[in-house]
Amino acid sequence: MMTIGQWVALIRDGVILALLVSVLVLVYRAGANHNLQQQVQALQKQLENNSRQEAQWAEEVRDAQAQRVADMAQIGAAIAAHSAPIVVYRPAGGGTVPRPSPAAGDRPAEGGGPDAGSRVDVRPGISAFESKYEEEFAGCRELEAWARAVAGAPQH
Protein backbone atom coordinates (compact mmCIF):
# COMPACT_ATOMS: atom_id res chain seq x y z
CA MET A 1 0.00 0.00 0.00
CA MET A 2 1.15 3.49 -0.79
CA THR A 3 1.63 6.08 1.81
CA ILE A 4 0.24 9.57 1.59
CA GLY A 5 3.71 10.96 0.87
CA GLN A 6 4.03 8.62 -2.11
CA TRP A 7 0.61 9.66 -3.39
CA VAL A 8 1.57 13.35 -3.15
CA ALA A 9 4.88 12.68 -4.95
CA LEU A 10 3.02 10.75 -7.70
CA ILE A 11 0.52 13.57 -8.19
CA ARG A 12 3.33 16.13 -8.19
CA ASP A 13 5.24 14.14 -10.83
CA GLY A 14 2.06 13.80 -12.91
CA VAL A 15 1.47 17.55 -12.80
CA ILE A 16 5.10 18.22 -13.76
CA LEU A 17 4.82 15.72 -16.64
CA ALA A 18 1.56 17.34 -17.81
CA LEU A 19 3.17 20.78 -17.70
CA LEU A 20 6.16 19.50 -19.69
CA VAL A 21 3.88 17.98 -22.32
CA SER A 22 1.88 21.23 -22.49
CA VAL A 23 5.06 23.28 -22.98
CA LEU A 24 6.25 20.93 -25.74
CA VAL A 25 2.87 21.14 -27.50
CA LEU A 26 2.91 24.95 -27.29
CA VAL A 27 6.46 25.12 -28.68
CA TYR A 28 5.51 22.77 -31.52
CA ARG A 29 2.39 24.80 -32.36
CA ALA A 30 4.35 28.07 -32.21
CA GLY A 31 6.78 26.67 -34.79
CA ALA A 32 3.90 25.56 -36.99
CA ASN A 33 2.27 28.98 -36.61
CA HIS A 34 5.54 30.64 -37.59
CA ASN A 35 5.65 28.58 -40.79
CA LEU A 36 2.00 29.40 -41.42
CA GLN A 37 2.69 33.10 -40.85
CA GLN A 38 5.50 32.99 -43.42
CA GLN A 39 3.14 31.39 -45.92
CA VAL A 40 0.47 34.00 -45.22
CA GLN A 41 2.99 36.83 -45.67
CA ALA A 42 4.16 35.34 -48.97
CA LEU A 43 0.55 35.04 -50.10
CA GLN A 44 -0.17 38.65 -49.14
CA LYS A 45 2.90 39.79 -51.07
CA GLN A 46 1.74 37.81 -54.12
CA LEU A 47 -1.74 39.33 -53.87
CA GLU A 48 -0.25 42.83 -53.71
CA ASN A 49 1.87 42.11 -56.81
CA ASN A 50 -1.18 40.72 -58.62
CA SER A 51 -3.32 43.73 -57.73
CA ARG A 52 -0.57 46.09 -58.90
CA GLN A 53 -0.34 44.17 -62.18
CA GLU A 54 -4.12 44.21 -62.61
CA ALA A 55 -4.16 47.97 -62.00
CA GLN A 56 -1.40 48.46 -64.58
CA TRP A 57 -3.29 46.36 -67.13
CA ALA A 58 -6.51 48.27 -66.46
CA GLU A 59 -4.66 51.55 -66.98
CA GLU A 60 -3.19 50.29 -70.25
CA VAL A 61 -6.62 49.15 -71.42
CA ARG A 62 -8.06 52.58 -70.57
CA ASP A 63 -5.20 54.23 -72.49
CA ALA A 64 -5.78 51.96 -75.48
CA GLN A 65 -9.51 52.70 -75.44
CA ALA A 66 -8.84 56.43 -75.21
CA GLN A 67 -6.45 56.14 -78.15
CA ARG A 68 -9.13 54.25 -80.08
CA VAL A 69 -11.65 57.02 -79.41
CA ALA A 70 -9.10 59.61 -80.54
CA ASP A 71 -8.31 57.57 -83.65
CA MET A 72 -12.00 57.22 -84.49
CA ALA A 73 -12.55 60.98 -84.05
CA GLN A 74 -9.58 61.71 -86.29
CA ILE A 75 -10.70 59.16 -88.88
CA GLY A 76 -14.27 60.44 -88.79
CA ALA A 77 -13.05 63.99 -89.32
CA ALA A 78 -10.81 62.91 -92.20
CA ILE A 79 -13.63 60.99 -93.87
CA ALA A 80 -16.05 63.88 -93.37
CA ALA A 81 -13.49 66.24 -94.94
CA HIS A 82 -13.75 64.29 -98.19
CA SER A 83 -16.61 66.25 -99.66
CA ALA A 84 -15.64 66.28 -103.32
CA PRO A 85 -17.72 63.75 -105.20
CA ILE A 86 -16.11 60.84 -106.97
CA VAL A 87 -17.94 60.62 -110.25
CA VAL A 88 -18.06 57.47 -112.28
CA TYR A 89 -19.56 57.54 -115.74
CA ARG A 90 -21.61 54.52 -116.56
CA PRO A 91 -22.50 53.80 -120.14
CA ALA A 92 -26.17 53.95 -121.06
CA GLY A 93 -26.32 50.81 -123.08
CA GLY A 94 -24.10 47.90 -123.83
CA GLY A 95 -21.10 50.17 -124.30
CA THR A 96 -19.74 51.86 -127.37
CA VAL A 97 -18.94 49.84 -130.43
CA PRO A 98 -16.16 51.05 -132.70
CA ARG A 99 -16.88 51.67 -136.32
CA PRO A 100 -15.49 49.35 -138.94
CA SER A 101 -11.75 49.49 -139.50
CA PRO A 102 -10.68 52.13 -142.01
CA ALA A 103 -8.86 51.29 -145.14
CA ALA A 104 -5.12 51.78 -145.32
CA GLY A 105 -4.13 55.43 -145.38
CA ASP A 106 -7.44 56.68 -143.96
CA ARG A 107 -7.93 58.39 -140.64
CA PRO A 108 -7.98 56.22 -137.49
CA ALA A 109 -11.27 54.74 -136.42
CA GLU A 110 -13.36 56.76 -134.00
CA GLY A 111 -15.74 55.57 -131.35
CA GLY A 112 -19.30 54.74 -132.19
CA GLY A 113 -20.50 58.16 -131.13
CA PRO A 114 -21.24 59.90 -127.87
CA ASP A 115 -22.65 57.83 -125.04
CA ALA A 116 -25.43 59.44 -123.09
CA GLY A 117 -24.48 57.53 -119.92
CA SER A 118 -25.18 58.55 -116.36
CA ARG A 119 -22.97 60.15 -113.72
CA VAL A 120 -22.84 58.33 -110.41
CA ASP A 121 -21.28 59.76 -107.24
CA VAL A 122 -19.64 56.88 -105.35
CA ARG A 123 -18.24 59.08 -102.51
CA PRO A 124 -20.88 57.97 -99.94
CA GLY A 125 -20.07 54.32 -100.53
CA ILE A 126 -16.32 54.89 -100.32
CA SER A 127 -16.74 56.96 -97.13
CA ALA A 128 -18.84 54.18 -95.56
CA PHE A 129 -16.20 51.62 -96.58
CA GLU A 130 -13.38 53.71 -95.07
CA SER A 131 -15.35 54.29 -91.88
CA LYS A 132 -16.21 50.62 -91.45
CA TYR A 133 -12.71 49.28 -91.92
CA GLU A 134 -10.90 52.07 -90.10
CA GLU A 135 -13.11 51.39 -87.07
CA GLU A 136 -12.08 47.73 -87.21
CA PHE A 137 -8.41 48.68 -87.61
CA ALA A 138 -8.70 50.96 -84.56
CA GLY A 139 -10.07 47.99 -82.61
CA CYS A 140 -7.14 45.88 -83.78
CA ARG A 141 -4.66 48.55 -82.69
CA GLU A 142 -6.35 48.67 -79.26
CA LEU A 143 -6.11 44.89 -78.93
CA GLU A 144 -2.49 44.92 -80.08
CA ALA A 145 -1.56 47.55 -77.46
CA TRP A 146 -3.22 45.46 -74.74
CA ALA A 147 -1.50 42.27 -75.93
CA ARG A 148 1.91 43.98 -75.90
CA ALA A 149 1.27 45.23 -72.38
CA VAL A 150 0.32 41.75 -71.18
CA ALA A 151 3.24 40.09 -72.96
CA GLY A 152 5.68 42.53 -71.39
CA ALA A 153 4.36 41.84 -67.89
CA PRO A 154 6.26 39.44 -65.64
CA GLN A 155 4.69 36.01 -65.42
CA HIS A 156 3.80 34.63 -61.98
Protein Blocks (a to p, Z undefined) as FASTA:
>chain_A
ZZfklmmmmmmmmmmmmmmmmmmmmmmmmmmmmmmmmmmmmmmmmmmmmmmmmmmmmmmm
mmmmmmmmmmmmmmmmmmmmmmbccdddddfbnopaddddddehiacdddebjcdddddd
fklmmmmmmmmmmmmmmmmmmmmmmmmmmmmpccZZ
